[in-house]
Amino acid sequence: MDSIVSNSSGYDQSVDWVPLSLTFVEYPKGDVFGKLLALFSLTPFVILSGFVSLILFRRDLHTITFFIGVLLNEICNTVLKHILREPRPLARNTNLLYSEYGMPSSHSQFMWFFASYMLYFTFIRLQYANNKAFKEFFWKVAGAASCIAIACIVSYSRIFLQYHTWKQVIYGALFGIIIGTVWFTIINVVLTPYFPTVISWKISELFLLRDTTLIPNVLWFEYTNIRHEAGARARRRKSISAKSQ
């Protein structure tokens, strides 16, 4: 009876369906710590969502080139997996949900690429011109330490959840650090000098691209400019209102 209903509905029953595996993570049933690590292993997708939001709403060239590096890092990981062809430590029943190869760990490589790049960016690129040197240094250390800590947790989660071996995670971290170091060097030495030229292009004006390389503290710069503009508009409105009376 069910087969008659299914066939009469007009749907093709011969099509093979596979699940989208981007956020599929297994953990031991009833293991709260394992569930917490499974949630931490989704961190790369949170970071990718942040990149997309920043690119859409800020249009900064450095963020765009940083994101390009993330994509290149993922491509390198895929190529390495298919060259090395080392299997994962645990053969699961859901083989269609993820790549059968585990060397190097893509999560580990992603997180250590991000952490190493942020470390260089924090201590090399961010230079604040103010008198709060200790406070700024504290926040730099706190930010860098947070990135490293999260990278360690995500890397360990892949071992605990038996998606990767220690060796696969360590090699993933090494490749991520190497690629992150190379890409940061390329951006700062090769690409950054061309940013002023790029933003002068018509297509850059069309997409409202901008270069904030020479602004030491973007958040403070935007805050003060928006506050100044809002104050100026408020004063103009008061002036117009007073004249109309």
C-alpha positions as CSV (number, residue, x, y, z in Angstrom):
1,M,0.0,0.0,0.0
2,D,2.8,2.4,0.9
3,S,4.6,1.7,-2.4
4,I,1.5,2.4,-4.3
5,V,1.0,5.8,-2.5
6,S,4.7,6.7,-3.0
7,N,4.7,5.8,-6.7
8,S,1.4,7.6,-7.4
9,S,2.7,10.8,-5.8
10,G,4.9,11.5,-8.8
11,Y,8.3,11.5,-7.0
12,D,11.2,9.6,-8.4
13,Q,11.9,6.7,-5.9
14,S,15.1,5.7,-7.7
15,V,17.1,8.8,-6.6
16,D,19.8,8.2,-3.9
17,W,19.7,10.8,-1.2
18,V,22.7,11.8,0.9
19,P,22.8,14.1,4.0
20,L,24.6,17.4,4.1
21,S,27.5,16.7,6.5
22,L,28.8,20.2,7.3
23,T,27.6,20.2,10.9
24,F,27.3,16.5,11.5
25,V,29.3,15.4,14.6
26,E,28.9,12.2,16.6
27,Y,29.7,11.9,20.3
28,P,29.3,9.0,22.8
29,K,25.7,8.8,24.0
30,G,25.3,10.3,27.5
31,D,28.8,11.8,27.6
32,V,28.3,15.5,28.5
33,F,32.0,16.2,28.0
34,G,31.9,14.6,24.6
35,K,28.9,16.7,23.7
36,L,30.7,19.8,24.7
37,L,33.7,18.9,22.6
38,A,31.3,18.2,19.7
39,L,29.9,21.7,20.0
40,F,33.5,23.1,20.1
41,S,34.3,21.2,16.9
42,L,31.7,23.4,15.1
43,T,33.9,26.5,15.8
44,P,35.3,26.6,12.2
45,F,31.7,27.1,10.9
46,V,31.2,30.0,13.4
47,I,34.4,31.6,12.2
48,L,33.3,31.2,8.5
49,S,29.9,32.8,9.4
50,G,31.8,35.7,11.0
51,F,33.9,36.1,7.8
52,V,30.9,36.3,5.6
53,S,29.2,38.9,7.9
54,L,32.3,41.0,8.0
55,I,32.8,40.9,4.3
56,L,29.2,41.8,3.6
57,F,29.0,44.7,6.1
58,R,32.5,46.1,6.3
59,R,34.0,45.4,2.7
60,D,37.6,45.7,4.0
61,L,40.3,44.4,1.7
62,H,42.3,42.9,4.5
63,T,39.3,40.8,5.7
64,I,38.7,39.7,2.1
65,T,42.3,38.6,1.6
66,F,42.3,36.9,5.0
67,F,39.2,34.9,3.9
68,I,40.9,34.0,0.6
69,G,43.7,32.5,2.6
70,V,41.2,30.5,4.6
71,L,39.8,29.0,1.4
72,L,43.3,28.3,0.0
73,N,44.1,26.5,3.3
74,E,41.1,24.3,2.8
75,I,42.0,23.5,-0.7
76,C,45.5,22.5,0.4
77,N,44.0,20.3,3.1
78,T,41.8,18.5,0.5
79,V,44.8,18.0,-1.8
80,L,46.9,16.6,1.0
81,K,44.2,14.2,2.1
82,H,43.9,12.7,-1.4
83,I,47.7,12.5,-1.7
84,L,48.4,10.9,1.6
85,R,45.2,8.8,1.7
86,E,45.5,7.9,5.4
87,P,42.2,6.5,6.9
88,R,40.5,7.8,10.0
89,P,41.0,5.9,13.2
90,L,37.4,4.8,13.5
91,A,35.4,3.3,10.7
92,R,31.8,4.6,11.1
93,N,28.6,3.5,9.6
94,T,28.0,6.9,8.1
95,N,30.9,6.9,5.6
96,L,29.0,9.1,3.2
97,L,28.9,12.0,5.6
98,Y,32.6,12.9,5.5
99,S,35.8,12.2,3.7
100,E,37.2,8.8,4.4
101,Y,40.7,10.2,4.7
102,G,42.0,11.8,7.9
103,M,45.5,13.0,7.2
104,P,45.8,15.9,8.0
105,S,42.9,16.9,10.1
106,S,41.0,19.7,8.4
107,H,39.6,21.1,11.7
108,S,43.1,21.2,13.2
109,Q,44.6,22.8,10.1
110,F,41.8,25.4,9.9
111,M,42.0,26.4,13.5
112,W,45.8,26.7,13.6
113,F,45.8,28.6,10.4
114,F,43.3,31.1,11.9
115,A,45.1,31.2,15.3
116,S,48.6,31.7,13.8
117,Y,47.4,34.4,11.5
118,M,45.5,36.2,14.3
119,L,48.7,36.0,16.4
120,Y,50.8,37.7,13.8
121,F,48.0,40.2,13.0
122,T,47.6,41.1,16.7
123,F,51.2,41.7,17.5
124,I,52.5,43.0,14.1
125,R,49.6,44.8,12.4
126,L,47.8,46.3,15.4
127,Q,49.7,49.3,16.6
128,Y,47.8,51.7,18.8
129,A,49.0,55.3,19.1
130,N,47.9,56.1,22.6
131,N,49.1,56.2,26.2
132,K,47.4,53.0,27.3
133,A,50.2,50.7,26.3
134,F,49.8,48.2,29.1
135,K,46.0,47.9,28.6
136,E,46.4,47.4,24.9
137,F,49.1,44.8,25.4
138,F,46.8,43.0,27.9
139,W,44.0,42.8,25.4
140,K,46.4,41.6,22.7
141,V,47.7,38.8,24.9
142,A,44.2,37.9,25.9
143,G,42.9,37.8,22.3
144,A,45.9,35.7,21.1
145,A,45.7,33.3,24.1
146,S,42.0,32.8,23.4
147,C,42.6,31.9,19.7
148,I,45.3,29.4,20.7
149,A,43.2,27.9,23.5
150,I,40.2,27.4,21.2
151,A,42.5,25.9,18.6
152,C,43.8,23.4,21.2
153,I,40.3,22.5,22.3
154,V,39.0,21.9,18.7
155,S,42.1,19.9,17.9
156,Y,41.7,17.7,21.0
157,S,37.9,17.2,20.2
158,R,38.8,15.5,17.0
159,I,41.0,13.0,18.9
160,F,38.5,12.5,21.7
161,L,35.6,11.9,19.2
162,Q,37.9,9.5,17.3
163,Y,37.7,11.4,14.0
164,H,41.5,11.7,13.9
165,T,44.6,10.3,15.4
166,W,47.2,12.4,17.3
167,K,49.5,12.3,14.3
168,Q,46.7,13.6,12.0
169,V,45.9,16.4,14.3
170,I,49.5,17.4,14.9
171,Y,50.3,17.4,11.2
172,G,47.1,19.4,10.6
173,A,48.3,22.0,13.1
174,L,51.8,22.2,11.5
175,F,50.4,22.7,8.0
176,G,47.9,25.3,9.3
177,I,50.7,27.2,11.1
178,I,53.0,27.1,8.0
179,I,50.3,28.2,5.6
180,G,49.1,30.9,8.0
181,T,52.6,32.3,8.3
182,V,53.2,32.3,4.6
183,W,49.8,33.9,3.8
184,F,50.3,36.6,6.4
185,T,53.7,37.4,4.9
186,I,52.2,37.5,1.4
187,I,49.5,39.9,2.5
188,N,51.7,42.3,4.4
189,V,54.7,42.3,2.1
190,V,53.2,41.7,-1.4
191,L,49.5,42.6,-1.4
192,T,49.1,45.4,1.2
193,P,51.1,48.0,-0.9
194,Y,48.6,47.6,-3.7
195,F,45.5,48.1,-1.5
196,P,45.3,51.9,-2.2
197,T,45.4,51.2,-5.9
198,V,42.7,48.5,-5.7
199,I,40.2,50.7,-3.8
200,S,40.6,53.4,-6.5
201,W,39.2,51.1,-9.2
202,K,35.7,51.7,-10.4
203,I,34.6,48.2,-9.5
204,S,35.9,48.8,-5.9
205,E,33.8,51.9,-5.7
206,L,30.8,50.0,-7.0
207,F,31.1,47.3,-4.2
208,L,32.1,50.0,-1.6
209,L,35.5,48.3,-0.9
210,R,37.8,50.1,1.5
211,D,41.3,49.9,3.0
212,T,41.7,50.4,6.7
213,T,45.4,49.3,6.8
214,L,46.7,52.7,8.0
215,I,44.0,53.1,10.7
216,P,45.5,51.8,14.0
217,N,42.3,51.3,15.8
218,V,39.3,50.8,13.5
219,L,36.7,50.4,16.2
220,W,37.8,53.7,17.9
221,F,38.0,55.5,14.5
222,E,34.5,54.4,13.5
223,Y,33.1,55.2,17.0
224,T,34.5,58.8,17.0
225,N,33.5,59.5,13.4
226,I,29.9,58.2,13.9
227,R,29.6,60.1,17.2
228,H,30.9,63.3,15.6
229,E,28.6,62.9,12.6
230,A,25.6,62.2,14.8
231,G,26.4,65.2,16.9
232,A,26.7,67.4,13.9
233,R,23.4,66.3,12.5
234,A,21.7,66.8,15.8
235,R,23.0,70.4,16.0
236,R,21.8,71.1,12.4
237,R,18.3,69.8,13.3
238,K,18.2,72.0,16.4
239,S,19.3,75.0,14.3
240,I,16.7,74.4,11.6
241,S,14.0,73.9,14.2
242,A,15.0,77.2,15.9
243,K,14.9,79.1,12.7
244,S,11.5,77.7,11.7
245,Q,10.1,79.0,15.0
